[in-house]
Amino acid sequence: MSFLLTGPIILTFLFVVDLMTPGPSWWHWAALGIGFAWVMTLLRAMRMLVMVGGLAGLAALIASRRRW
């Protein structure tokens, strides 16, 4: 999950390095790979949050039915 924070920092660093080096631009190729990995990490984190929320809701439902 820390990649969600470090990915954009790495891309910014690569963009600055690309600006300082002569020749054709190359940072967008790194952005393609890192962006794909970032999206996959984000989807995994969202899936985990939905699963934890669903389990919390199920636990609340079971707890409320036990009171009756």
N, C-alpha and C positions, 0 to 999 in steps of 0.2 A: 504494500500500500504506500510505502514511502516513495515509490517510483512516480506516483501521481504528483508529487511535489518536485522531485528531482528531474523528471523528464523535461519540463519546460525550461528549467535552469540550464540543463545540458544543451538544449536546442539554442537557447540564447547565446551561450558561450560559442557554439559552433558557428552561428551566424556572424558573431563579431570576428571570429578568426577568419571566416571566409571574406569578410569585408577588408581585412588587413592583408590578405594574400592576393597576388596578381593572378590573372587567368580566369577561366570560366567559373561560374558559380557552381558549387557542389553541395552546399548545405541542405538543399531541398531533398536530396537522396537520403541523407541521414534523417531528415524530418519525416520522410515517408515511413521508414522503418521504426523510428522511435514513436511516431504518431500511432502506428498500428499497435505497437506494444502498449502504449498508453491507453488506447481505447479498450483493448482486451482487459487490462488491469482495472479500468473503470467499470466495465461490465461485471467483472468478477466481484468487485467491491459492492456494486449495487445488488447483485444477486445475494450476497451474504447479508446485506441489510434487510432485504425483503424476507429472507428466510428467518432471520432473527426476529423481525417484527411479526411474522406469522406465528412463530412459536410462542412469542409473548402474548399474542391475541388468543391463541389456543389455551394457554395456561390461564389467562384471565377468564375465558369462557368456562373452563372446567372448574375454576375456583368459584365462579358465581353460581354454578349449578349445584355445587356441594352445599351451599348455604341453605337451599330450599329443602 
